[in-house]
Amino acid sequence: MKRLLQSIAVLLTVLTLTMPAVPHPGEPLMTQVVVESTAKIVLNAPSSARVGELVRLDASESTADSYRWVLVPESADFEVYAEGSKAVFSARAPGEYLFFLSIAKDGTVDSIVHRIRIIGPPDAPSDALDVAGSVRYWLWTVQGSDEEKAALADAFDAVAGMDLTEAPSWIYETKRQVTEALGDAKPRWNGFLMKIGGLMQALGEAGVMIEPDQHAEVWRQIAQIIREN
């Protein structure tokens, strides 16, 4: 009996410490606010970017009183603002850049190393009939989103999977699929698509792309290159 009473007393003590007090009728409800006092980094930043592209690094959602950034290798095109919680960066050369971020909060610290791979422009193709090299080179000039690229690649794959036998059918279905895939974003891709059309004509005149299976293979290759870049 004594042990049972001790157990009940311990349970009541725990409940008193962990459960909010129940107000009497008519008393206002009180909200308990828990303040985070441990430093914790929350960083939103890309893992890759192009040469010359503006890169934004945002740690404003972190639990911190102070921030310290270090970039390796150093660059004059790196600026920290918003009391240290945000930064912008633009690379002049391709390569891998390391962003060291340390924060402090109430005597606690947290740190992270974030890598961003900077991609440079590809070499211009030496062969006018080089599908992969040409698509990769032209794609560099398009400021399209990853979502747009994925949609465009899906469009070319969709056409490749169709039972088409005549060149006009390939042209019609490609235009239709691409227009539906890109929607309002299509104007920024028009230059790229016109160059693709010129390449298709050159492949046809060279006898490289005559049969339906040859068309399908080229369309799938275009889709793959778009996805990879």
Secondary structure, DSSP 8 states (H G I E B T S, - for coil): -HHHHHHHHHHHHHHHHHS-----TT-----------S-B---B--SEEETT--EEEE-TTSB-SEEEEEEES--TTEEEETTTTEEEE--SS-EEEEEEEEEEETTEEEEEEEEEEEE------SSTT-HHHHHHHHHTT----HHHHHHHHHHHHHHHTS---SHHHHHHHHHHHHHHHHGGGHHHHHHHHHHHHHHHHHHHHTTSS-SHHHHHHHHHHHHHHHHH-
